[in-house]
């Protein structure tokens, strides 16, 4: 962050230099006259974008390829120095007094922290033929000619005080399309925050050339429809299929009756919603009435395809049934147990499909080849073994010691001590000093071939200090964020679990070792997450090296009530990341090159 400025304008973009040029021409002179700065955030090396940014005096911020708009906004906030962070899209053109109106409006409303202004559509070259009964099929906002309080504003023209971003946290990078800014504003308003519409702070939302034609607008509307349905389901506000079909039919009637091309664009949006509804039904995702984002979606055993756990409004996180409202916000709210014919069949098929995609791309061999070129590391691996039941620790040890790295492996029987008590005893006998990495592994996890070579290559490639491999779909995993995701090699997240496999880089040893003397350790990972955020550590999940955790169910060897009580006592006076934040993916890396 550079010297503090009055405002920082953040523009997410991706290889759209023509649009960006117009946007910067309209906002950069205003920023300069007001003592502000402009940051262009992109995930692609594009010489044209770099040239446009430089010509207008904007600072270029690079993020990993594949980062979405919210991840770019978060990166812009991290680099910005202004007390007022102004977000715009790369396809707007601001009015001449736009920034002055934002600054004056925010100064005149000290009790508000979020501001927005009018967004007027401009389809250059006329756009498609329309009957005039509806607005243009792109994002607009017009709440009248006077300043007023508002429920929502849009990120194409939105300003947020830094103090609100510090209090509410970052935008959810897992959201794409509909809900990107709405989710954050809901969290802000839930804390009592107020939003102000500033009528003079206007921008125009542009489409030019082929982008203003029916084909391009319909394609964009279809994509927005899919994301809108996903977000409506998350909110518990998704209409039924029959209503969605009636809307689609109405769009068709409008197209024919009015000979209006907007009917085709609106129909594409409706078709996208129906396509996403069908896809979510196939995955067994249903909605709960009155749900809020991140809640109210559940899989019901024996009732929907791929069922396997109850997720009932008001259930205790991790519990099995309705037990009243819950307050333990450090647990996931899911059992994560994969059982039953439907769930097993679905997850086996999902793993097979993801494996086939990776093989078709040659990913396993290319990753192993890349991993051979990295430096050799010293790794201390620790495990705690239950000898009274079948376990996989010997197989895991053999796999780790086949690595090209120098691996020292130490284990102990459970005995009368808890997991972290045993790990501390191992650390006392085998100090982590002098090692590059510490790996803690449970005795009921199956590792893939060449696991350690590829895993360490990827965590170091993306600068992770605390990391875990993703769970295969057919794996017991309470946290959805830790399950293997398609089209991802590594995800930077807000959270990693205490098991079944977790890796610590040497830079974390002083802060995290020895472990707290806990028997089970629930809540410890939430505390790690908070420490990582404070210290600026990157943490994440490696999707390219998925493990199977399926030999024994979660919490099968200890009392759940005891684990919760231990966690409550441990977290009572320690910072931790609550479950609603812990489940977020911050950045998705789709390639290591």
Secondary structure, 3 states (H helix, E strand, C coil): CCCCEEEEEEEEECCCHHHHHHHHHHHHHHHHHCCCEEEEEECCCCHHHHHHHHHCCCEEEECCCCCCHHHHHHHHHHHCCEEEEEEEECCEEECCCHHHHHHHHHHCCCCCCEEEEEEEEEEHHHCCCCCCCCCCCCCCECCCCCCEEECCCCCCEEEEEHHHHHHHCCCCCCCCCCCHHHHHHHHHHHCCCCEEEEEEEEEEEEECHHHHCHHHHHHHHHHHHHHHHHHHHHHCCCCCHHHHHHHHHHHHHHHHHHCCHHHHHHHHHHHHHHHHHHHHHHCCCEECCCCCCCCCEECCCCCCCCCCCCCCCCECCCCCCECCCCCCCCCCCCCCCCCCHHHHHHHHHHHHHHHHHHHHCCHHHHHHHHHCCCCCCEEEEEEEECCCCCCCHHHHHHHHHCCCCEEEEEEEECCCCCHHHHHHHHHHHCCCCCCCEEEEECCCEECCCCHHHHHHHHHHHCCCCEEEEEECCCCCCCCHHHECCCCCCEEEECCCCCCCEEEEEHHHHHHHCCCCCCCCCCCHHHHHHHHHHHHCCCEEEEEEEEEEECCCCCCCCCCHHHHHHHHHHHHCCCCCCCHHHHCCEEEEECCCC
